């Protein structure tokens, strides 16, 4: 009589194992409790960061590390451009009559800029999550067609509410702290790139710590078949199932990926703004000199 069959290898025990990789780990951890139940959930909890990286390499090869990256690449340019441009526009709108911008005004400008950029590019964010965590879909067009056919156009905006609620304080705190700390530095340090980078890193860290739970909520609401229709459903549901720590699942890999990105983006924007202002002053100076010579 034949003995019992040998145990399946770890990668075969995990039905969604191919969804693990460094850029995708925050998504997988944030949606873990929603996707896994019973033995599968226990197996997933045993997967560590290093083991996950090894697993994705064995299952999908090198290209697996970038699954879901195309929507992000397409999204990041308009997202950053709209966010940074609209922030400057909103700052002008919220200035006082004397031209000064209060702390509340900076927070309001940052919140509005974050919501504007999120709303414009939100469908690509949903596609990125679906492509990263759902098995069986290998291309962005395949995911989009499946969503349209099975869930309708509204599925591209699942979780928009918590996304707007989450991004508003995140960008508000991030941009406001960056502006205020940079402004408080001595003038000789304000113009240095290292100062901008350090300030941007501090502001991004504080904003991420404050707003990460709302990011977890929106990721779970974006999932196909999510039981959560509103933020008020999601918060108690996640708390009951995973405890308070459930709101911060995937925080470390998310921070390792996003904090440098956010810091470099703000620093680059600040540096380019300074260069443009310097160029405008130089141009005005040259025009004044030419005007004087003509006179």
Secondary structure as UniProt FT lines:
FT   HELIX           10..13
FT   TURN            15..16
FT   HELIX           17..19
FT   HELIX           22..35
FT   HELIX           38..45
FT   HELIX           49..60
FT   HELIX           62..66
FT   TURN            67..68
FT   HELIX           69..93
FT   TURN            97..98
FT   HELIX           103..133
FT   TURN            135..136
FT   HELIX           140..150
FT   HELIX           153..157
FT   TURN            158..159
FT   HELIX           160..184
FT   HELIX           187..190
FT   HELIX           193..222
FT   TURN            224..225
FT   HELIX           231..242
FT   HELIX           244..248
FT   TURN            249..250
FT   HELIX           251..294
//
